[in-house]
Amino acid sequence: METNNYTVTDQAGPKVAGRAVSAGDTLALTEPEARAELLSGAIVPEGKQPPAEDAVRSPKQLADTQARARGADSAKAEAKGATAEPAPQS
C-alpha cells in the first residue's frame, strides 16, 4: 500500500497511529492509518502548516455541536429546556 509523509503537530498526544511521537516528527502512513489522525489535527501532510488556533473549534462551538448531536438546537437552547421541563412524577 502507498504511504505519504505527515508531520506531527503540537495537538498530537504521545502516540499517533500507534507510534510514539513528538511534535515535528515525520511519519510515513497509509491513507487509512492517517485518516483519524488528520481529522483530529494530530498530523498534517508534510510541508503544510497546522491550522491556526482560532481555526480549531471554540468551546462554544463544541458545546453546540454536542447539544445538536443530542437533539437540541444548541447548548443554549438545551440549557433553557433543561430548566423548563417538569420533574418526573412517581
C-alpha distances in whole Angstrom, upper triangle without the diagonal:
4,7,10,13,16,19,21,24,28,27,24,26,25,22,19,16,18,18,22,22,25,25,24,21,18,15,11,10,7,9,10,11,13,15,18,18,18,21,23,23,22,19,19,17,18,22,23,26,26,28,32,33,35,32,31,33,37,38,40,37,35,38,39,35,36,39,38,35,39,40,43,43,42,43,47,47,46,48,51,51,50,54,55,54,57,57,56,60,60
4,7,10,13,17,19,22,26,25,23,25,25,22,18,16,18,18,22,21,24,24,22,19,16,13,9,8,6,8,10,11,12,14,17,17,17,20,22,21,20,17,17,14,15,18,20,23,23,25,29,31,33,30,29,31,35,37,39,36,34,38,38,35,36,39,38,35,39,40,42,42,42,42,46,47,46,48,51,50,50,54,55,55,58,57,57,60,61
4,7,10,13,15,19,22,22,20,22,21,18,15,13,16,15,18,18,20,20,18,16,12,9,6,5,4,7,10,9,9,12,15,14,14,17,19,18,17,14,14,11,12,15,17,20,20,22,26,28,30,27,27,29,32,34,36,34,32,36,36,33,34,37,36,34,37,39,41,41,40,41,44,45,44,46,49,49,49,52,54,53,56,56,56,59,60
4,7,10,13,16,20,20,18,20,21,18,15,13,16,16,18,17,18,18,16,14,10,8,5,6,6,8,11,10,9,12,15,13,12,16,17,16,15,12,11,8,8,12,13,16,16,19,23,25,27,24,24,27,30,32,34,32,30,34,34,31,33,36,35,33,37,38,40,40,38,39,42,44,43,45,48,48,48,51,52,52,55,55,55,59,60
4,7,10,13,17,17,16,18,18,16,13,13,16,14,16,14,15,14,12,10,6,5,4,6,9,10,13,11,10,13,15,13,12,16,17,15,13,10,9,6,6,9,11,14,14,17,21,23,25,23,23,26,29,31,33,31,30,33,34,31,32,36,35,34,37,39,40,40,38,39,42,43,43,44,47,47,47,50,52,52,55,55,55,59,60
4,7,9,13,14,12,15,16,14,11,11,14,13,14,12,13,11,9,8,6,5,6,7,10,11,13,11,8,11,13,10,9,13,13,11,10,6,5,4,5,8,9,11,11,14,17,19,22,20,19,22,25,27,30,27,26,30,31,28,29,33,32,31,34,36,37,37,35,35,38,40,39,41,44,44,44,47,49,49,52,52,52,56,57
4,6,10,11,10,13,14,13,11,12,15,13,13,10,10,8,6,6,5,6,9,10,14,14,16,14,11,14,14,11,10,14,13,10,9,5,5,6,5,8,8,9,9,13,15,17,20,18,18,21,24,26,29,27,25,29,30,28,29,33,33,31,34,37,37,37,35,35,37,40,39,40,43,44,43,46,48,49,52,52,52,56,57
4,7,8,7,9,10,10,8,11,13,11,11,7,7,5,5,5,6,8,11,12,15,15,16,13,11,13,13,9,10,13,11,9,6,4,7,9,9,11,11,11,9,12,15,15,19,17,16,19,22,23,26,25,23,27,28,26,27,31,31,29,32,35,35,35,33,32,35,38,37,37,41,42,41,44,46,46,49,49,50,53,54
4,5,6,9,11,12,10,13,15,14,13,10,8,5,6,8,10,11,14,15,18,18,19,16,13,15,14,10,10,12,10,7,5,5,7,10,11,12,11,9,7,9,11,12,15,14,13,16,18,20,23,22,21,24,26,24,25,28,29,28,31,33,33,33,30,30,32,35,34,35,38,39,39,41,44,44,47,47,48,51,53
4,6,8,10,12,12,15,17,15,14,11,8,5,8,10,13,14,18,18,21,21,21,19,16,18,16,12,13,14,11,9,7,9,11,14,14,15,14,11,9,11,11,11,14,14,13,16,17,19,22,21,20,23,25,24,24,28,29,28,30,33,33,33,30,29,31,34,33,33,37,38,37,39,42,43,46,45,46,50,52
4,7,10,11,11,14,16,15,14,12,10,8,11,13,14,15,18,18,20,20,20,17,15,15,13,10,11,11,8,6,5,8,11,14,16,17,15,13,9,10,11,10,13,13,10,13,15,16,19,18,16,20,22,20,21,24,25,24,27,29,29,29,27,25,28,31,30,30,33,34,34,36,39,39,42,42,43,47,48
4,7,7,7,10,12,11,10,8,8,7,10,11,12,13,16,15,18,18,17,15,13,14,12,8,10,11,8,7,4,7,11,14,15,17,16,14,11,13,15,14,17,16,14,16,18,18,22,21,19,22,24,22,22,26,27,25,27,30,31,31,29,27,30,33,31,32,36,36,35,38,41,41,43,43,44,47,48
4,5,7,10,11,10,9,8,8,9,12,12,14,14,17,17,19,20,19,16,14,16,13,10,13,14,10,10,7,10,14,17,18,20,19,18,15,16,18,16,20,19,16,18,19,19,23,22,20,22,25,23,22,26,27,26,28,31,31,32,29,28,31,33,32,32,36,36,35,38,40,40,43,42,43,46,47
4,7,10,9,8,6,6,7,9,12,11,14,14,17,17,20,20,20,16,16,18,15,12,15,17,14,14,10,12,16,19,19,22,21,20,17,19,21,20,23,23,20,22,23,23,27,26,23,26,29,27,26,30,31,29,31,34,35,36,33,32,35,37,35,35,39,40,38,41,44,43,46,45,45,49,49
4,7,6,5,4,6,8,10,13,11,13,11,14,13,16,17,16,13,13,15,13,10,13,15,13,13,9,11,15,17,18,21,20,20,18,20,22,21,24,23,20,22,24,24,28,27,24,26,29,26,26,29,30,28,30,33,34,35,33,32,35,37,35,36,40,40,39,42,44,44,46,45,45,49,49
4,5,5,7,7,9,10,12,10,11,9,11,10,13,14,13,9,9,11,10,7,10,12,10,11,7,8,12,14,15,18,18,18,15,18,20,20,23,21,19,21,23,24,27,25,23,26,28,25,25,29,29,27,29,32,33,34,32,31,35,37,35,36,39,40,39,42,44,43,46,45,46,49,50
4,6,9,10,13,14,15,13,12,9,10,8,10,11,10,6,7,10,9,7,10,12,12,13,10,10,13,14,16,19,19,20,18,20,23,23,25,23,21,23,25,26,29,27,24,27,29,26,25,29,29,27,29,32,34,35,33,32,36,38,36,37,41,40,39,43,45,44,47,46,46,49,50
4,7,9,13,15,16,14,14,11,13,11,13,15,13,9,11,13,12,11,14,16,14,15,12,13,16,18,19,22,22,23,21,23,25,25,28,26,24,25,28,28,31,29,26,29,31,28,27,31,31,29,31,34,36,37,35,34,38,39,37,38,42,42,40,44,46,45,47,46,46,49,50
4,6,10,12,14,11,11,9,11,11,14,16,15,11,12,15,14,12,15,17,16,16,12,12,16,17,17,21,21,21,20,22,25,25,28,26,24,26,28,29,32,31,28,31,33,30,30,33,34,31,34,37,38,39,37,36,40,41,40,40,44,44,43,46,48,48,50,49,49,52,53
4,7,11,12,10,12,10,13,14,17,19,18,14,15,17,16,13,16,19,17,16,12,13,16,18,18,21,21,21,19,22,24,24,27,26,24,26,28,28,32,31,28,31,33,31,30,34,35,33,35,38,39,40,38,36,40,42,40,40,44,44,43,46,48,48,50,49,49,53,53
4,7,9,6,9,9,12,13,17,18,18,15,14,17,16,13,15,17,15,14,10,11,14,16,15,18,18,18,16,19,21,21,24,24,22,24,26,27,30,29,27,30,32,30,30,33,34,32,35,38,38,39,37,35,39,41,39,40,43,44,43,46,48,48,51,50,50,54,54
4,6,6,9,11,14,16,19,21,21,17,16,19,18,14,16,18,16,14,10,11,14,16,15,17,17,16,15,18,19,19,22,22,20,23,25,26,29,28,26,29,32,30,30,34,35,33,35,38,39,39,36,35,38,40,39,39,43,44,43,45,48,48,51,50,51,54,55
4,6,9,11,15,16,19,20,21,18,16,18,17,13,14,17,14,12,9,9,11,14,13,14,14,13,11,14,15,16,19,19,17,21,22,24,27,26,24,28,30,28,29,32,33,32,34,37,37,37,34,33,36,39,38,38,41,43,42,44,47,47,50,49,50,54,55
4,7,10,13,15,19,19,21,18,16,18,18,14,15,17,16,13,11,9,10,12,10,11,12,11,11,14,16,17,20,20,19,22,24,26,29,28,27,30,32,30,31,35,35,34,37,39,39,39,37,36,38,41,40,41,44,45,44,47,49,50,53,53,53,57,58
4,7,10,12,16,18,19,16,14,17,17,14,15,18,16,14,11,9,11,12,10,12,13,14,13,17,19,20,23,22,21,24,27,28,31,30,28,32,34,31,32,36,36,35,37,40,41,40,38,37,40,43,42,42,46,47,46,48,51,51,54,54,54,58,59
4,7,10,13,15,17,14,12,16,16,13,13,17,17,14,12,9,10,9,7,10,12,13,13,17,20,21,24,23,22,25,28,29,33,31,29,33,34,32,33,36,36,35,38,40,41,41,39,38,41,43,42,43,47,47,47,50,52,52,55,55,55,59,60
4,6,10,12,13,10,9,13,14,11,12,16,16,14,11,9,10,10,9,12,14,15,15,18,21,23,26,24,23,25,28,30,33,31,29,32,34,31,32,35,35,33,36,39,40,40,38,38,41,43,42,43,46,47,46,49,51,51,54,53,54,57,58
4,7,10,12,9,9,13,15,13,13,17,17,16,14,11,12,10,10,13,15,17,17,20,24,25,28,26,25,27,30,32,35,32,31,34,35,32,33,37,36,34,37,39,41,41,40,39,43,44,43,45,48,48,48,51,53,52,55,55,55,59,59
4,6,8,6,6,9,12,10,11,14,15,15,13,10,11,10,11,15,16,18,17,20,23,25,27,25,23,26,29,30,33,30,29,32,33,30,30,34,33,31,34,36,38,38,37,37,40,42,41,42,46,45,45,48,50,50,52,52,52,56,56
4,6,5,6,9,12,11,12,15,16,16,15,13,13,12,13,17,17,20,19,22,25,27,29,26,25,27,30,31,34,31,29,32,33,30,30,34,33,30,34,36,37,38,37,37,41,42,41,43,46,45,45,48,50,49,52,52,52,55,56
4,5,5,6,10,10,10,12,14,15,14,12,12,11,14,17,17,19,18,20,24,25,27,24,22,24,28,29,31,28,27,30,30,27,28,31,30,28,31,33,34,34,34,35,38,39,38,40,43,42,42,46,47,47,50,50,49,53,54
4,5,5,8,10,10,12,14,15,15,13,14,14,17,20,19,21,20,21,25,26,27,24,23,24,28,29,31,28,26,29,29,25,26,29,28,26,29,31,33,33,33,33,37,37,36,38,41,41,40,44,45,44,47,47,47,50,51
4,6,7,8,9,11,13,14,12,11,13,13,15,19,18,20,18,20,24,24,27,24,22,23,27,28,30,28,25,28,29,26,26,30,29,26,29,32,34,34,33,33,37,38,36,38,41,41,41,44,46,45,48,47,47,50,51
4,6,5,6,9,10,10,9,8,9,9,12,16,15,16,15,17,20,21,23,20,19,21,24,25,28,25,23,26,27,24,25,28,28,25,28,31,32,32,31,31,35,36,35,37,40,40,39,43,44,44,47,47,47,50,51
4,6,5,6,9,10,10,10,11,11,14,17,16,17,15,16,20,21,22,19,17,19,22,24,26,23,21,24,24,21,22,25,24,22,25,27,29,29,28,29,32,33,32,34,37,37,37,40,42,41,44,44,44,47,49
4,5,5,6,9,9,9,11,13,16,19,17,18,15,16,19,19,21,18,16,17,20,21,23,20,18,21,22,19,19,22,22,20,23,25,27,27,26,26,29,31,29,31,34,34,34,37,39,38,41,41,41,44,45
4,5,5,6,5,6,9,11,14,16,15,15,12,14,17,17,19,17,15,16,19,20,23,21,18,22,23,20,20,24,24,22,25,27,29,29,27,27,30,32,31,32,36,36,35,38,40,40,43,43,43,46,48
4,5,5,6,5,6,8,12,14,12,12,10,11,15,15,17,14,13,15,18,20,22,20,18,22,22,19,21,24,24,22,25,27,28,28,27,27,30,32,31,32,35,36,35,39,40,40,43,44,44,48,49
4,6,8,8,9,12,15,17,15,15,12,11,15,15,16,13,11,12,16,17,19,16,15,18,19,16,17,20,20,18,21,23,24,24,23,23,26,28,27,29,32,32,32,35,37,37,40,40,40,44,46
4,6,8,10,13,16,18,15,15,11,11,14,13,15,13,10,11,14,15,18,16,13,17,18,15,16,20,20,18,21,24,24,24,23,22,26,27,26,28,31,31,31,34,36,36,39,39,39,43,44
4,5,7,11,13,15,12,11,8,8,11,11,13,11,9,11,14,16,19,17,15,19,20,18,19,22,22,21,24,26,27,27,24,24,27,29,28,30,33,33,33,36,38,38,41,42,42,46,48
4,7,11,12,15,13,12,9,11,13,13,16,14,12,14,17,18,21,20,18,21,23,21,21,25,25,24,26,29,30,30,27,27,30,32,31,32,35,36,35,38,40,40,43,43,44,47,49
4,7,9,11,10,10,8,10,13,14,17,15,14,17,19,21,24,22,20,24,25,23,24,27,27,26,29,31,32,32,30,30,33,35,34,35,38,39,38,41,43,43,47,46,47,51,52
4,6,8,6,7,6,9,12,14,17,14,14,17,20,22,25,22,22,25,26,24,25,29,28,27,30,32,33,32,30,31,33,35,35,36,39,40,40,43,45,45,48,48,49,53,54
4,6,6,8,9,12,15,18,20,17,17,20,23,26,28,26,25,29,29,27,28,32,31,30,33,35,36,35,33,34,37,38,38,39,42,43,43,46,48,48,51,51,52,56,57
4,6,8,10,13,16,19,21,19,19,23,26,28,31,28,28,31,32,30,31,35,34,33,37,38,39,38,36,37,39,41,41,42,45,46,46,49,51,51,54,55,55,59,60
4,7,10,13,15,18,21,19,19,23,26,29,31,29,28,32,33,31,33,36,35,35,38,40,40,39,37,37,40,42,42,43,46,47,47,50,52,52,55,56,57,60,62
4,7,9,12,15,17,15,16,19,22,25,27,25,25,29,29,27,29,33,32,31,35,36,36,35,33,34,36,38,38,40,42,43,44,46,48,49,52,53,54,57,59
4,6,8,12,14,12,13,17,20,23,25,23,23,27,27,26,28,31,31,30,34,35,35,34,32,32,34,36,36,37,40,41,42,44,46,47,50,51,52,56,58
4,6,9,11,10,10,14,16,19,22,20,19,23,24,22,24,27,27,27,30,32,32,31,28,28,31,33,33,34,37,38,38,41,43,43,47,47,48,52,54
4,6,8,6,7,11,13,16,18,16,17,20,21,20,22,25,25,25,28,29,29,28,25,25,28,30,30,31,34,35,35,38,40,40,44,45,46,50,52
4,5,5,7,11,12,15,17,16,17,20,21,20,22,25,25,26,29,30,29,28,25,25,27,29,30,30,33,34,35,37,39,40,44,44,46,50,52
4,5,5,9,9,12,15,14,14,17,19,18,20,23,23,24,27,28,27,26,23,22,24,27,27,27,30,32,32,34,36,37,41,41,43,47,49
4,5,7,7,11,12,12,13,16,17,17,19,21,22,23,25,27,25,23,21,20,22,25,25,25,28,30,30,32,34,36,39,40,42,45,48
4,6,8,12,13,11,13,16,16,16,18,20,20,21,24,25,24,23,20,20,22,25,25,26,28,30,31,33,34,36,39,40,42,45,48
4,6,9,11,10,10,13,14,13,15,18,18,19,22,23,22,21,19,18,21,23,23,24,27,28,28,31,33,34,37,38,39,43,45
4,7,8,6,6,10,11,10,12,14,15,16,18,20,19,18,15,15,17,19,19,20,23,24,25,27,29,30,33,34,35,39,41
4,5,5,6,9,10,11,12,14,15,17,19,20,18,17,14,13,15,18,18,18,21,23,23,25,27,28,32,32,34,38,40
4,5,5,6,9,10,10,12,14,15,17,18,17,16,13,11,13,16,16,15,18,20,20,22,24,25,29,29,31,35,37
4,5,5,6,9,10,10,12,14,15,16,14,13,10,8,10,13,13,13,16,17,18,20,22,23,27,27,29,33,36
4,5,5,6,9,10,11,12,14,15,14,12,9,9,11,13,14,15,17,19,19,22,23,24,28,29,31,34,37
4,5,5,6,9,10,11,13,14,13,13,10,9,12,14,14,15,18,19,19,21,23,24,27,28,29,33,35
4,5,5,6,9,10,11,12,11,11,8,6,9,11,10,11,14,15,15,17,20,20,24,24,26,30,32
4,5,5,6,9,10,10,8,8,5,5,8,9,9,11,13,14,15,17,19,20,23,24,26,30,32
4,5,5,6,9,10,9,9,7,8,11,12,12,14,16,16,17,20,21,22,25,26,27,31,33
4,5,5,6,9,9,10,8,8,11,12,10,12,16,15,15,18,20,20,23,24,24,28,30
4,5,5,6,5,7,5,5,9,9,7,9,12,11,12,15,16,16,20,21,22,25,28
4,5,5,5,5,6,8,11,10,9,12,14,13,14,18,18,18,21,23,23,27,30
4,5,7,9,9,10,14,13,11,14,17,15,16,19,20,19,23,23,24,27,29
4,6,9,10,10,13,12,9,12,15,13,13,16,17,16,19,20,20,23,25
4,7,9,10,13,10,9,12,14,12,13,16,16,15,18,20,20,23,26
4,5,7,9,7,6,9,10,9,11,14,14,14,17,19,20,23,26
4,7,8,6,7,11,11,10,13,15,15,16,20,22,23,26,29
4,5,5,6,9,10,10,12,15,15,16,20,22,23,27,30
4,5,5,6,9,10,10,13,14,15,19,20,22,26,29
4,5,5,6,9,10,11,13,15,18,20,22,26,29
4,5,5,6,9,10,10,12,16,18,20,24,27
4,5,5,6,9,10,11,14,16,18,21,24
4,5,5,7,9,10,14,15,17,21,24
4,5,5,6,9,12,14,17,20,24
4,5,5,6,10,12,14,18,21
4,6,6,9,10,12,16,19
4,6,8,10,13,16,19
4,6,9,12,15,19
4,7,9,12,15
4,6,9,12
4,6,10
4,7
4
